[in-house]
Amino acid sequence: MHRGETPGWLFSFPPGHAGAGYGYSLPVVYLIWLSVVLALYPLCRWFAGVKRRRNSVWLSYLWDSGSEGPGTAPRF
């Protein structure tokens, strides 16, 4: 593809369907997804501990696992 040239798959049906040979296989996508979840889990546990140990005002604006959920009033 030359610079300024539009790839053919961009305007195909269904829109954005790149066809065979593009992207990753489903098992690879699942492996990437699982890796991201496992990598973020320790960070989430650490942050939950920080929220439990501290009473900082800025932390009260973030979702509290003991509250009704996102959008509820923060506890002070």
N, C-alpha and C positions, 0 to 999 in steps of 0.2 A: 504494500500500500504506500502510495506517495503522499507527501505532506499536502493537506488540504482535500484529500480524496475521502469521501464518505464510505465506510464499510457497507457492503451489501446487506449484511444481517441486521443492520440498524433499522431498516424500513421493511423488514420481512414480516410475515404473519406467523405466529403471534409476535407483536412488537417486542424487540429486544431478544428474541430467541436466536442465540448464536449458532445453534446446530451442533452437530457431532464434532468432537475434538476440542471444544472450548470448555473451560472451567474444570472443576474437580469432580470426581465420582462421588456418589452419595456416601460410601464408607469414609472417604477422606474428609468430607464435610462434617460428618458426625464425629470423627476423631478430633478435628479442629475445635468443634463446639465443646466437646468434653474436656479438651485441654484448657480452653479458656475458663470454663466453669471451675475446674480443679485449681487453676492458677489463682482465681479470684477468691476462692473460699477462705483461705487463711487471712487474706486482707479484710474480708467482711467480718470474720470472727474477731480479729483484732479491733476493728472499729466498733463493733458491738461492745467489747470490753471497755474501750475508751468512753463510750457514752454511758456505760453503767457506772464507771468510777468517777466521772467528773460531772460537775454541774455548770459547765460553761454555758453562757447565754446563747452563743452561736450554735451549740449542739442541740439546743431545744427547738431550733427551727427545722432541724432535720427530722425525718420520720422516726418516731419512737415505736419500738416493737410492742410496747405495752398499751399503746393508744388504739383508737378505733381504726387508724390507717391514715394514709396520706390525705391531707386536706383538713385534718382536725386541728384544733387550737393547741399550740405548744404548752407544755407544763413548765411553770417557773418555780 
